Amino acid sequence: MISEAELLSRICEEFKKIGVRAILLDRMSPEAIGEGRIQWLSSVYDPNESPIYIGSIKVKGLNFDQLQLFSRIVPGDIGAFRWYDLHFCVLGNVSGKSRIFSASLESGSFWRKRDLKWKGQDLAEQLNKDLELKRMVTEYGVWISLGKSNIRVCPDEKYNCVRIVFRMTRDESKSINLIAKRSTECLKIAERISQHVRNLLG
């Protein structure tokens, strides 16, 4: 079993190592998006994935405002093993703007890295024009599971933010070290995407 408290602490430490001003919040902190009471994110999860909110890390001086850690199950996965997702959250008024801020990598992109393409409207169009982002995402690695890419952008109208979601693999989800290592790679990509989100938020 993975220690989720230790995992959050390690991610926070990794952020600080690369110069990020990161603060680990109490799980029920009023500063945490949703104040620790998030039950289910319909914009991100299928109910069968049984998502559980783990905790939050607040950051300063970047384009995103907070990292939130979630665990979930994959329907049909043996033993109800819990996979981990990192949500990089950009706070802002997204009410009625779901179409603008929804973006996901098209199915099949894993096999056609040169044709890596975001699917969606306004935000997706901006992401597709960013060649440096394309390079970063290609190096990170793209995979599709149950029709969903491992990197997605999901507007969250209930909690007034845009979530840049990174799904860990099954093997990564078994190791604090692997998730912590991946977290800094995710941060760099999320920060790049967050710039485009901020531009659209105005």
C-alpha positions as CSV (number, residue, x, y, z in Angstrom):
1,M,0.0,0.0,0.0
2,I,1.2,3.5,-0.9
3,S,1.3,6.1,1.8
4,E,-0.7,9.0,0.3
5,A,0.4,11.5,2.9
6,E,4.0,10.6,2.1
7,L,3.3,10.8,-1.6
8,L,1.9,14.4,-1.3
9,S,4.9,15.4,0.8
10,R,7.3,14.0,-1.7
11,I,5.6,15.8,-4.6
12,C,5.8,19.0,-2.7
13,E,9.5,18.4,-2.0
14,E,10.2,17.7,-5.7
15,F,8.5,21.0,-6.7
16,K,10.7,22.9,-4.2
17,K,13.8,21.3,-5.6
18,I,13.1,22.9,-9.0
19,G,12.4,26.3,-7.4
20,V,8.6,26.2,-7.1
21,R,7.1,28.0,-4.1
22,A,4.9,25.1,-3.0
23,I,2.9,24.7,0.2
24,L,1.3,21.4,1.3
25,L,-2.2,22.2,2.6
26,D,-4.2,20.3,5.2
27,R,-6.7,18.0,3.5
28,M,-9.7,20.0,4.7
29,S,-8.0,23.4,4.4
30,P,-10.3,26.3,3.4
31,E,-7.6,27.2,0.9
32,A,-7.9,23.9,-1.0
33,I,-10.2,24.0,-4.0
34,G,-13.4,22.4,-2.7
35,E,-12.2,22.7,0.9
36,G,-11.5,19.0,1.0
37,R,-15.1,18.1,0.3
38,I,-14.9,17.1,-3.3
39,Q,-17.0,13.9,-3.8
40,W,-17.0,13.4,-7.6
41,L,-15.9,15.5,-10.6
42,S,-18.4,14.8,-13.4
43,S,-16.2,16.8,-15.9
44,V,-13.3,14.4,-15.3
45,Y,-14.5,11.0,-14.1
46,D,-17.0,8.3,-14.9
47,P,-18.9,7.3,-11.7
48,N,-17.5,3.7,-12.0
49,E,-14.0,5.0,-11.4
50,S,-14.9,5.9,-7.8
51,P,-12.5,8.9,-7.6
52,I,-11.2,9.9,-4.1
53,Y,-9.7,13.3,-3.3
54,I,-6.4,12.9,-1.5
55,G,-5.0,16.4,-0.9
56,S,-3.7,19.7,-2.3
57,I,-0.5,21.6,-2.8
58,K,-0.8,25.4,-3.3
59,V,1.8,27.1,-5.5
60,K,2.8,30.7,-6.0
61,G,4.3,32.5,-9.0
62,L,3.1,30.1,-11.7
63,N,0.2,30.2,-14.1
64,F,-1.6,27.4,-12.3
65,D,-2.7,27.8,-8.7
66,Q,-2.9,24.4,-7.1
67,L,-2.1,20.7,-7.6
68,Q,-4.7,18.2,-6.4
69,L,-4.1,14.5,-6.1
70,F,-6.8,12.0,-6.8
71,S,-7.0,8.2,-6.8
72,R,-9.4,6.1,-8.8
73,I,-10.1,2.6,-10.0
74,V,-10.3,1.4,-13.6
75,P,-13.5,-0.6,-14.2
76,G,-12.6,-4.2,-14.7
77,D,-9.1,-3.9,-13.2
78,I,-8.4,-6.9,-10.9
79,G,-8.4,-6.2,-7.2
80,A,-9.8,-2.7,-7.4
81,F,-6.3,-1.3,-7.6
82,R,-6.1,2.4,-7.2
83,W,-4.5,4.5,-9.9
84,Y,-3.3,8.1,-9.2
85,D,-4.1,11.3,-11.1
86,L,-2.4,14.7,-10.8
87,H,-4.7,17.7,-11.4
88,F,-3.0,21.1,-12.0
89,C,-5.8,23.7,-11.4
90,V,-6.1,27.1,-12.9
91,L,-8.6,29.2,-11.0
92,G,-10.9,31.5,-12.9
93,N,-14.4,32.1,-14.1
94,V,-15.3,29.1,-16.4
95,S,-19.0,29.2,-15.9
96,G,-20.7,28.4,-19.2
97,K,-17.3,28.0,-20.9
98,S,-16.9,24.2,-20.9
99,R,-16.5,24.0,-24.7
100,I,-13.8,26.6,-24.7
101,F,-11.6,24.9,-22.2
102,S,-12.1,21.2,-23.0
103,A,-9.1,19.6,-24.8
104,S,-7.9,16.0,-25.1
105,L,-5.5,14.2,-27.3
106,E,-7.1,12.2,-30.0
107,S,-7.3,8.5,-29.9
108,G,-4.5,7.0,-31.9
109,S,-2.1,9.8,-31.2
110,F,0.3,7.4,-29.4
111,W,0.8,5.7,-32.8
112,R,1.3,8.9,-34.8
113,K,3.5,11.1,-32.6
114,R,4.2,13.4,-35.5
115,D,0.5,14.0,-35.9
116,L,-0.1,14.7,-32.2
117,K,-3.3,16.7,-32.1
118,W,-5.6,18.1,-29.4
119,K,-9.3,17.7,-29.9
120,G,-11.7,20.5,-28.9
121,Q,-12.4,24.2,-29.7
122,D,-10.7,27.4,-28.6
123,L,-8.1,26.0,-26.1
124,A,-7.4,23.0,-28.3
125,E,-6.7,25.3,-31.3
126,Q,-4.1,27.2,-29.2
127,L,-2.5,24.0,-27.9
128,N,-2.1,22.6,-31.5
129,K,-0.2,25.8,-32.5
130,D,2.3,25.4,-29.7
131,L,5.2,23.4,-31.2
132,E,7.2,23.5,-27.9
133,L,4.3,21.9,-26.1
134,K,4.0,19.3,-28.8
135,R,7.7,18.4,-28.2
136,M,7.2,18.2,-24.4
137,V,4.1,16.1,-24.6
138,T,5.7,13.7,-27.1
139,E,8.7,13.2,-24.9
140,Y,6.5,12.7,-21.9
141,G,4.5,10.0,-23.6
142,V,0.9,9.6,-24.6
143,W,-1.4,6.7,-24.1
144,I,-5.2,6.2,-24.5
145,S,-7.3,4.1,-22.0
146,L,-11.0,3.6,-22.2
147,G,-11.1,6.2,-24.9
148,K,-9.4,8.9,-22.7
149,S,-5.9,10.2,-23.2
150,N,-3.5,10.4,-20.2
151,I,-3.3,14.2,-20.5
152,R,-6.5,16.1,-20.7
153,V,-7.8,19.6,-19.9
154,C,-11.2,19.7,-18.2
155,P,-13.2,22.7,-17.1
156,D,-14.7,22.4,-13.7
157,E,-17.6,24.8,-13.4
158,K,-18.6,23.6,-9.9
159,Y,-15.2,24.6,-8.4
160,N,-14.5,27.4,-10.9
161,C,-11.3,26.2,-12.3
162,V,-9.7,24.5,-15.3
163,R,-8.1,21.1,-14.5
164,I,-5.1,19.9,-16.4
165,V,-5.2,16.2,-15.6
166,F,-2.3,13.7,-15.8
167,R,-3.1,10.0,-15.3
168,M,-0.3,7.8,-14.0
169,T,0.2,4.4,-15.4
170,R,-0.5,1.3,-13.3
171,D,3.2,0.7,-12.7
172,E,3.8,4.3,-11.7
173,S,0.8,4.2,-9.3
174,K,2.6,1.5,-7.3
175,S,5.6,3.7,-6.5
176,I,5.9,7.0,-4.6
177,N,9.3,7.5,-6.2
178,L,7.9,7.1,-9.8
179,I,5.0,9.4,-9.2
180,A,7.2,12.1,-7.5
181,K,9.6,11.9,-10.4
182,R,6.8,12.2,-13.0
183,S,5.3,15.1,-11.1
184,T,8.0,17.6,-12.1
185,E,7.7,16.6,-15.8
186,C,3.9,17.0,-15.5
187,L,4.4,20.4,-13.9
188,K,6.4,21.8,-16.8
189,I,3.8,20.7,-19.3
190,A,0.9,21.9,-17.1
191,E,2.6,25.3,-16.7
192,R,2.9,25.6,-20.5
193,I,-0.8,24.7,-21.0
194,S,-1.8,27.0,-18.1
195,Q,-0.3,29.9,-20.1
196,H,-2.9,29.3,-22.8
197,V,-5.7,28.8,-20.3
198,R,-4.8,32.2,-18.7
199,N,-4.8,33.9,-22.1
200,L,-8.3,32.7,-22.8
201,L,-9.5,33.5,-19.3
202,G,-8.3,37.1,-19.9
